[in-house]
Amino acid sequence: MRSVGVLQLDFVNVLLPAHFLILWSRLGAYDRRKCERFLYDSREYTEQWAHEASIVRAADWPLLAHRRRAWQPWKRNPLALLPDPEGYLRDILEQVRAGGPVTANDIPEAPGPKRKPGEWHRPVQRWALEHHFGRGMLGVRRRLSNFQRVYDLPARLIDGEHREKTVSEHDALRALLRQSAESLGVATLQDLADYYRMSPRAAAPRLAELVEDEVLTPVGVEGWRDQGYLYQGASFPRSIAGASLLSPFDPLVWYRPRAERLFGFEYRIEIYVPAAKRRWGYYVLPFRLGDRIVARVDLKADRKAGRLMVQSLHFEQGVDEGEAAAALQDELESLATWLDLDEVVHRR
C-alpha cells in the first residue's frame, strides 16, 4: 500500500472486487479479513476521491482538501428537490454525532417528492451521505459484507495531525505529483497527472518545480513520443520475473495510454459493451509474464459450482504460447485456491 499509494475501489463481483485482486497480484494469497481490518482500523488509510473512489494514506487527507472544497453533486441529484435540503443534511450530521456510525438504511427517509421510475437510481439517503463524504463532513468507518459504506465523523477516523493540517492547493498538487512519480518510477506528465486525477494543465507548473528541485529528471524513453520524467529514487532492476493477473483497475494498466506505451497493449474494459460487440469478453484481465503482458483472460467465479471459469483466452502477438499458457495455468490454480474454488474450467 505504501508503494502503490492509491487503491482504486471497484465492487464488480463477477470474480472478486478489483481492489483485492490488485493486492493479490503483488502478494499472492493473503487474508482478506486481516487486510480489511488493516485498511479501515489501523488509521493509516482512509477512503477518499483520489483516482476515482480510492483508499489512500491518511496523511493524504490534507492534500485532498481542495478536492473536497470543490466537490459538486451530480446536477440532477434529488437533494435539490427537497423542501429544506440543508436542514436534512444537518439532521444527518447530528444523528451521526449523537448516535455513531450509520448506513443509508439508518437515515430517515427525506420529506418531499417520492422517487419516480427512471428519475434516479439511489435513495435520497444515499445521496445525502455521499454528499457529506464528498465534502469531507463524513468518512468511511468500514464496508459491510454487501460492500455498503458505514459512515462516521472524520474526527473518529483520522488522527488530528492529518485532519487539522492545512496545505495550500499549490503545495498539495506538488506533493501528489511527487507521490505519483514515486509510485510510477518513470512517467509522462499525463501519467503523473492521471494518478490522482489532476488535469495536465494544473499539474504542469508543479512538475516543472519538481524538475527544478531535481526530484524529477527529464529523460528520453525509447518508443515514447512524449517527454519522460524519472523519479530520483527509482530503482533499476536487472530483470523482472514472475507472473501476475492484473485487475482492470491496477495502477500498472489503469491509464490506458501508458499501458499501450509500455507494453504495446491496447486495453479496454468491455463490461458496458453489448455482448455481441465485445472483442475479448466481459471481465478481461491482462496477464503479465516477466516484463511483458502476454495474454488477456476473461474470468468468472462460479461460487455455487466451486469453479473458476475461463470464459475466453487470447494471447498477444509474438509470445511463446506454450510458456505463457503454463505460467497462466499456475496463476489460475493459485487464484482458485485463494478464492476457495475447487477447479479451473476452460470454456473455450
C-alpha positions in Angstrom: 0.0 0.0 0.0 2.9 2.4 0.7 4.3 1.6 -2.7 1.1 1.8 -4.7 -0.3 4.8 -2.7 -3.7 4.6 -4.2 -6.0 1.6 -4.2 -8.9 2.2 -6.5 -12.1 0.6 -5.2 -14.4 -1.3 -7.5 -17.0 -3.8 -6.4 -18.0 -5.6 -9.6 -18.1 -9.1 -8.1 -18.0 -11.4 -11.2 -14.6 -12.6 -10.0 -13.9 -10.6 -6.8 -13.8 -6.9 -6.0 -11.0 -5.5 -8.1 -9.0 -3.8 -5.3 -8.5 -7.2 -3.6 -7.0 -8.5 -6.8 -4.6 -5.6 -7.1 -3.1 -6.7 -3.8 -3.1 -10.4 -4.7 -1.2 -9.7 -7.9 1.7 -8.4 -5.8 1.4 -10.6 -2.7 -0.2 -13.8 -3.7 -2.6 -15.4 -1.1 -3.4 -13.2 1.9 -6.1 -12.9 4.5 -8.7 -10.6 3.2 -10.3 -10.1 6.6 -7.0 -9.0 8.1 -6.4 -6.8 5.1 -9.8 -5.0 5.5 -9.1 -4.6 9.2 -5.8 -3.1 8.4 -7.2 -0.7 5.8 -10.1 0.5 7.9 -8.9 0.1 11.5 -5.2 1.0 11.5 -5.9 4.7 11.0 -3.1 4.7 8.4 -5.5 4.7 5.5 -8.9 6.3 4.6 -11.4 6.3 1.7 -11.3 9.4 -0.5 -12.0 10.6 -4.0 -8.5 10.3 -5.4 -8.1 8.2 -8.6 -11.9 7.7 -8.5 -13.1 6.3 -5.2 -10.0 5.0 -3.6 -8.2 4.1 -0.4 -5.3 6.4 0.2 -2.9 7.2 3.1 -4.5 9.1 6.0 -1.6 11.5 5.6 -3.1 12.4 2.2 -6.3 13.9 3.9 -4.9 17.5 3.8 -3.6 17.0 0.3 -7.1 16.3 -1.0 -8.8 19.2 0.9 -9.0 21.3 -2.3 -10.9 18.4 -3.9 -13.4 18.3 -1.1 -13.9 22.1 -1.2 -14.6 21.9 -5.0 -16.8 18.8 -4.8 -20.1 19.2 -6.5 -23.0 16.7 -6.5 -24.4 15.5 -9.8 -26.5 18.2 -11.3 -29.7 16.0 -11.3 -29.2 14.9 -7.7 -32.6 14.6 -5.9 -31.5 16.6 -2.8 -32.3 19.7 -4.7 -35.9 18.7 -4.9 -36.4 18.6 -1.1 -38.2 21.5 0.6 -35.2 22.0 3.0 -32.2 20.1 1.8 -29.7 21.9 4.1 -31.9 21.1 7.1 -32.0 17.4 6.1 -28.2 17.4 5.7 -27.7 19.0 9.1 -30.0 16.5 10.7 -28.0 13.6 9.3 -24.7 15.0 10.7 -26.4 15.5 14.1 -27.6 11.9 14.0 -24.0 10.6 13.4 -22.6 12.9 16.1 -25.1 11.7 18.7 -25.6 8.1 17.7 -22.4 6.9 16.0 -21.8 5.3 12.6 -24.7 4.9 10.1 -25.5 3.4 6.8 -28.1 4.7 4.3 -30.6 2.3 5.9 -30.3 4.1 9.3 -31.2 7.5 7.9 -34.9 8.6 8.0 -36.5 9.0 4.6 -36.4 12.6 3.4 -39.6 14.6 3.3 -40.7 15.8 -0.1 -41.4 14.2 -3.5 -41.1 10.5 -3.9 -38.8 8.9 -6.5 -40.4 8.1 -9.8 -39.2 5.3 -12.0 -36.1 6.4 -14.0 -35.5 9.6 -12.1 -32.5 8.4 -10.1 -31.3 5.0 -9.0 -30.3 5.7 -5.4 -32.5 6.6 -2.4 -32.1 10.2 -1.2 -30.5 9.0 2.0 -27.5 7.7 -0.1 -27.3 10.9 -2.0 -27.1 12.8 1.3 -24.4 10.6 2.8 -22.3 10.7 -0.4 -22.7 14.5 -0.4 -21.2 14.6 3.1 -18.5 12.2 2.1 -17.6 14.3 -1.0 -17.3 17.4 1.2 -15.4 15.7 3.9 -18.0 16.0 6.6 -18.2 12.2 6.8 -15.7 9.4 6.3 -16.0 5.7 5.9 -15.7 3.6 9.0 -15.8 0.2 7.2 -17.6 -1.7 4.4 -20.3 -4.3 5.2 -20.3 -7.7 3.6 -22.5 -6.3 0.8 -19.9 -3.6 0.3 -22.2 -0.9 1.6 -20.4 2.0 3.3 -20.7 2.7 7.0 -20.2 6.4 7.6 -18.7 8.2 10.6 -17.3 11.6 11.5 -13.7 12.1 10.3 -12.7 13.1 13.8 -13.3 9.5 14.8 -11.4 8.0 11.9 -8.4 10.3 11.1 -5.8 11.5 13.6 -5.7 15.2 14.3 -2.2 15.6 12.9 -3.7 14.9 9.4 -7.2 16.2 9.9 -6.1 19.6 11.2 -3.2 20.1 8.9 -3.6 22.9 6.3 -1.9 22.6 2.9 -2.3 25.1 0.1 -3.6 23.8 -3.2 -0.2 24.6 -4.8 1.7 22.5 -2.3 -0.9 19.7 -2.4 -0.7 19.3 -6.1 3.1 19.3 -5.9 3.1 16.6 -3.1 0.6 14.4 -5.0 2.6 14.6 -8.2 5.7 13.6 -6.2 3.9 10.6 -4.8 2.7 9.7 -8.3 6.3 9.8 -9.5 7.5 7.7 -6.6 4.9 5.0 -7.5 5.4 5.1 -11.3 9.2 5.4 -11.4 9.3 6.9 -15.0 6.3 8.6 -16.5 5.0 11.4 -18.7 3.1 14.4 -17.5 -0.2 12.8 -18.4 0.7 9.6 -16.5 1.6 11.6 -13.4 -1.5 13.8 -13.6 -3.8 10.8 -14.0 -2.6 9.0 -10.9 -4.6 11.4 -8.6 -6.9 12.6 -11.4 -5.4 16.1 -11.9 -5.6 18.0 -15.2 -2.3 18.1 -17.0 -2.6 21.8 -17.2 -2.8 22.2 -13.5 0.0 19.6 -13.0 2.5 21.1 -15.5 3.7 24.1 -13.4 4.2 21.8 -10.3 6.0 19.3 -12.4 8.4 22.0 -13.6 9.1 22.8 -9.9 9.9 19.2 -9.2 12.3 19.2 -12.1 14.0 22.3 -10.9 14.4 20.8 -7.4 15.9 17.6 -9.1 13.1 15.4 -7.7 12.4 14.5 -11.3 14.8 14.3 -14.2 13.6 14.8 -17.8 14.6 11.7 -19.8 14.1 10.2 -23.2 12.4 6.8 -23.3 12.8 4.6 -26.3 9.5 4.4 -28.2 7.9 7.3 -26.3 6.9 10.4 -28.2 6.2 12.4 -25.0 8.8 13.6 -22.6 9.5 11.2 -19.8 10.4 12.1 -16.2 12.5 9.8 -14.0 11.9 9.9 -10.2 15.1 10.5 -8.2 14.6 7.3 -6.1 13.6 5.0 -8.9 15.2 1.6 -8.9 16.6 -0.2 -12.0 16.1 -4.0 -11.6 18.3 -6.1 -13.8 15.4 -8.3 -14.7 11.7 -8.7 -13.8 10.5 -12.2 -13.1 7.3 -13.8 -12.0 3.7 -13.6 -13.3 0.5 -12.0 -12.3 -3.1 -11.5 -13.3 -3.9 -7.8 -13.3 -7.1 -6.1 -12.2 -8.7 -3.7 -14.8 -8.1 -1.0 -12.2 -4.5 -1.9 -11.4 -2.2 1.2 -11.5 0.0 -0.7 -13.9 -2.7 -0.5 -16.6 -5.4 1.8 -15.4 -4.2 4.7 -17.6 -4.7 3.0 -21.0 -2.3 5.2 -23.0 0.5 4.3 -20.6 -0.3 0.5 -20.8 -0.1 0.8 -24.6 3.1 2.8 -24.5 4.8 0.5 -22.0 3.6 -2.9 -23.3 2.1 -2.4 -26.7 -1.1 -3.5 -25.0 -4.4 -1.9 -26.2 -6.8 -2.4 -23.3 -10.5 -1.5 -23.0 -13.0 -2.7 -20.4 -16.0 -4.2 -22.1 -18.3 -4.6 -19.1 -20.7 -2.0 -20.6 -20.2 -3.1 -24.2 -23.2 -5.2 -25.5 -22.2 -8.9 -25.6 -22.4 -9.2 -29.4 -19.9 -6.3 -29.8 -17.3 -7.5 -27.3 -13.9 -8.4 -28.7 -12.4 -10.0 -25.6 -15.1 -10.7 -23.0 -16.9 -9.3 -20.0 -14.3 -9.2 -17.3 -10.9 -9.4 -19.0 -7.7 -9.4 -17.0 -4.3 -8.7 -18.5 -1.7 -11.4 -17.7 1.9 -10.3 -17.0 4.8 -12.7 -17.5 8.1 -11.1 -16.8 8.2 -7.6 -18.1 5.5 -8.2 -20.8 1.8 -8.5 -21.0 1.4 -11.8 -22.9 -2.3 -12.6 -22.8 -5.8 -11.4 -21.7 -8.2 -13.7 -20.0 -11.9 -13.4 -19.3 -12.6 -14.8 -15.8 -15.7 -15.6 -13.7 -16.0 -17.2 -10.3 -18.9 -19.7 -10.2 -19.1 -19.9 -6.5 -22.1 -22.3 -6.4 -20.3 -24.9 -8.5 -16.9 -24.1 -7.0 -15.3 -23.3 -10.3 -13.0 -20.6 -11.7 -14.4 -20.2 -15.2 -12.0 -19.2 -18.0 -14.6 -17.7 -20.4 -12.0 -16.9 -23.1 -8.3 -16.6 -23.5 -6.3 -14.5 -26.1 -2.5 -14.5 -26.4 -0.7 -11.3 -27.6 1.2 -11.4 -30.8 4.7 -12.8 -30.8 4.6 -14.6 -27.4 5.6 -18.2 -26.7 2.1 -19.5 -26.2 3.3 -22.7 -24.5 5.3 -20.9 -21.9 2.6 -18.3 -21.4 -0.1 -21.0 -21.1 1.8 -22.9 -18.5 2.5 -19.8 -16.4 -1.1 -18.7 -16.7 -2.4 -22.1 -15.5 -0.2 -21.9 -12.4 -1.7 -18.4 -11.6 -5.2 -19.5 -12.3 -4.9 -22.5 -9.9 -3.4 -20.3 -7.2 -6.2 -17.8 -7.6 -8.8 -20.6 -7.5 -7.3 -21.9 -4.3 -7.3 -18.5 -2.7 -10.9 -18.0 -3.7 -11.9 -21.4 -2.2 -12.9 -22.7 -5.6 -12.3 -26.4 -6.4 -11.2 -26.3 -10.0 -10.3 -24.2 -13.1 -12.5 -24.8 -16.1 -11.8 -23.5 -19.6 -14.9 -23.0 -21.5 -13.1 -22.3 -24.8 
